């Protein structure tokens, strides 16, 4: 069962989270098998993205979707992982071309150093005119060197967006997607409310807090195989057995990370409406119907000529569609 574990280091400005996605991750891969599945390297990348997105959503407790996207100029044109506030999640990747089993990140999405990672926060109940917040970071370091670890990309984003040190360890295969996050807390609990002086003092701690640095070094010693094969209890004991760690009740089952897709007939109808009547009528004339498949869950939505005509009626008078999910 997929689990999310939260913990704190007593008396220290450091917190942590550990996620292990098992059934939730396997559900995503099983649905993709209908269209041939992913190459091994893409499976690993998408699994790491899904674990990272789950940790970030649980870390900030955002009332809306947190979406991690990687886009670039390699065979992986786009990879997306999305996590909702209740920890339901989904993920997909668009692959065009061959990907070697051991292909590094740069070969998949950053051939010419033009790849980007975008983190989007999309509020659940948007106010009129409100747009999602999005932060974008490149897939290269301070000296334009290509980054080969997704964890380094996300750490760079977290440092930019929150001005807090973060250590992230990620791993995935076709059975498990897992991640460990360690983050330095603001020196003052009310740091964000204490004015520029408090924020400046806290930023001075970036990279210099000895307690965080010690724990981050311990976290970084976690090997990929350990993260994939060991349970949370064993991992935390092996890494932090000399630290005073306060554990919280793990989130699992109906409260933990689990697969769910937010696609719907209504959302597909809105997408078709945005394409315009002429475009939809052209597709129907050529194919007899409009068929839209969800990349995330594999659901198929079919619109015959009657269904398509109803899409362009006012929602208030639109009768139930005869088409649906198949």
N, C-alpha and C positions, 0 to 999 in steps of 0.2 A: 504494500500500500504506500502511495506517495505521502511524504511527510515534510513538514517544515518545523524546524527547531529554532527557538530564539533563546539567547543567553546573554548574561552580562558578567563582567569581571568586577567583583565586589570592591568598592573603594577606588576604582580606576575609571578614567574617562574612555572606556572601550566597551563596545557591544559587538555581538556576533549573531550570525544566522547560518544555518545549515539546511539545505534542501536536497531531498532525494526524490526524484520523479521516477516512478516505476510503471504502475498501471496507466497513469496519465500519459506518460511519454510513449509507451507501447501502443496506446490507443491511437495517438497521432500517426505513428508509423504504419499501423495496420490499415488505416484508412487510405494512406498513400500507396499501399501495395497494389491497390486496384488499378493504378496507372503506371505501375512499374517500379515504384519505390525510389529511394534516393541512393546515390553512390555513397560509399562508406564515409568519405571525407565530409560530404554535405550533411550526412546524418550526425556526425560529430559536431560540426559547426552549428547546425540548427538546434541540437540538444543543448549545447552550451548557451546559446542565445535564450532558449526557453528557461533554463535554470537561472540565468542572470536576470531575466525579466521578472521571474517570480521573486527572487531576492530583493530586487529594487522596489517592486510593488509593495511587498511586505515591510520594507524598510521605511518608505515614506508615507504609507497608509493613504494613498491618494483616492479620492472618490470619483473614479473614472478609470478608463482603460489606460494602461501603460504599455506602449508599443515600442519594441526594439526592431529597427530595420537596418539591414546592411545592403548597400547597393554599390555596384562597381562595373568594371569593364572586363571581367573574366567570364567564364561559363556560368557562374552563379550570378544571374542578373539582379535578383532580389531575394532576400531572405527576411522573413517577418515572424516575430513572436509577440503575442499579445496576452496580457494578463489583466483580468478584471479585479475590482476591489474584493470580491469574495473568493479570489484565488482560482477561479475557473480560467482555463488557458487554452490557447490554440496556436498553431505554428504552421508555416508553409514556406516553400522555396521554389523559385522559378529557375530551372537549370536548362541551359541551352548549350549542348556540346558535351564532350567527354571530360570527366573529372577523375584523375588518378586516385587510387585508394589512399595514398599518403600525401595528397596535395595539400600544401600549406595554405594559410589564409590568403597570402598575396597572390598565389596562382589562381585561386577561386574567384576573388573579387577585387584584386588590387594590382593588376598586371602593370599598369602605367602610373601607379601611385595616385590614381584619381578616385579610389574607393572612399566611401563615407559611411559613417554609422550615425543614425538619427534616433534620438529618444523622444517620443511624443507622449505628452500627457493630455488626454482627451476627456474633459469633464463629463460626468454622467448627465447632469442637468445643465446644459449650456444656457447662459443668459443670452438675450437677443444681441447679435453682433459679436458674441464672444468666440474667439478662435482657440483651437488647441495650442498648447505651448510646445515648442519643439526646439531641442538643442541638437546641433550637428557637430561631430568631430571627425577629423580625417583618420585614415588608417595608417598614419605614419607618426613617428615621434618628433621630438623637438628639433632633431637634425635631419628631418625628412627621411629617416630610415624607415623601411617598411616594417610594420608590426606584424608578427606572426601569431600572436596570442590574442584572442578576443578579450581575455581578462585584462590585458594591458590597455586596450581601447576603452573598456568600460571604466577602469580606474582613472584614466585621463579625463573622461567625461565627468565622473563623480567629483574629482578635484576641482574642475572648472565650475561645475554647477553648484556645489555645496561648500566649497573651500574646506573640505574635510578629507584627511587621509583615509584611503580605503585600500584594503588588500582583498583580492578576489582570486579564488582558485576554482577552476571549472573543469569538468570532464564529462564525456558522453560517449555512449556506444549504442548498439541497437536494443539494449535492455534497460539502461539507466541513464538519466541525465541528472547531474548533481553539481552542487556548488557550495562553497564556503565563503562567507563574507565577514570581514572584520573591519570595523570602522571606528575612528576616533570620534568621541562625542565632544560637543562644545564644552569649554572649560566651565561655563556657567550654564545652569539649566535655563536661565532666562536670557541667554546671550543675545538672541535675536531681538529682545525687547530692551536691551540695555544701551542702545545707541552705538555710534560709530566707534567709540573708544573700546567698547567690549569686543566688537567684531574685529577691530585691528589687533587687539591683544591675542584673540583666538587665532587669527591668521598667522601670527608670529610663531605659533606652535606647529605649523605645517612642516612635517618631516623631522621635528625636533623633540616630540614628546617621547620620553624614554620608555614609558609603560607601553604605549601603542607600538613603538618600534620593536620592542621585545616580543610582544604577542604576534605582530605581523610576521616576524621572522619565523616563529614557530608555525604559524599557519602556512607559510610558503614552503615549509618542509614536507607538507602533505603531498604524497605522490598520486599520480593519476589512478593507478590501480587500487590504491587504498580508498580513494574517494568513491570509486565505482563499486567496490566489493564489500567494504566494511559498513556496519551499521553506525548510526549517529553516536550511540553511547561509546562504542569502541574508539571512534575517531576523536571525539572530544577528550576522552581519557588519555589517549596516546599523546595528543598534542599539548594538552593544558593540565596535566596531572599535578603540576606544582603550583597552579594558579587557583585562586578562590573563585570558582565559577558558580553563578546562580542560574539554574535552568528553569525555564517556564514550560508549561504543559504544551507538548507538541500539537500542531494543527494537522489533523489527518481526517480521512473519510469525508463526510459532508462538509466539514469546516476546513479541510486541507486543500492542497493543490489537486485539481482534477480537470479532465478535458470537458469542454463544452463549447459549442459554436454559436455565434450570435447571428448567423445568417437567417433570413426569413423571406417569405414570399413578398412581404411589403418592401423590404430593402431592395430585393431584386427588381421589383416594379419601379421603385424610385430610380434605380440605375437605368432601366430601360427608358423611363420618361426623360432622363437627362440626355439620352442619345438623340431623341427627337422622333417624331412620327414617321418622317420620310425614311430614316435609316431602318427603323423597325419594319416598316412595310416592305422595304427592299429585301430584307432578310427573309421575311415570310414568303415573298414572291419566289425567292430562289430556293428556299429549303422547306417551305410548307409550315414551319413553326420556328419559334425562337427557343433555343435551349441554352440554359446557363448553368454551369456546374460550379459549386463552391470549392475553391482550392483548399480550404481548410478541412472540411469534413467530407467532401465528396458528394454532398446532396445535389440532386439534379432538379432544376426548375424548368418546366416546359410551358410555353405560352402558344396556344393555337391562335388562329386569326381572331376568334371571339375574345379570348383572354387578352390578347395584345390590344384590341380596340378598347377594352375596359380600362387598361392602364392609363389611357389618356382622358378618361372621364374624371370629373371631380370626385375626390375620395368620398364625399358625403353621399353621392348617389351611386357609387360604384357597387354593383352586386357582387356576391361571392364568386370568385373565379373558379372556372371548371378545372383549370390546371393546378398543379401543385408539386409537392416533393415526391420524387419517385426513387 
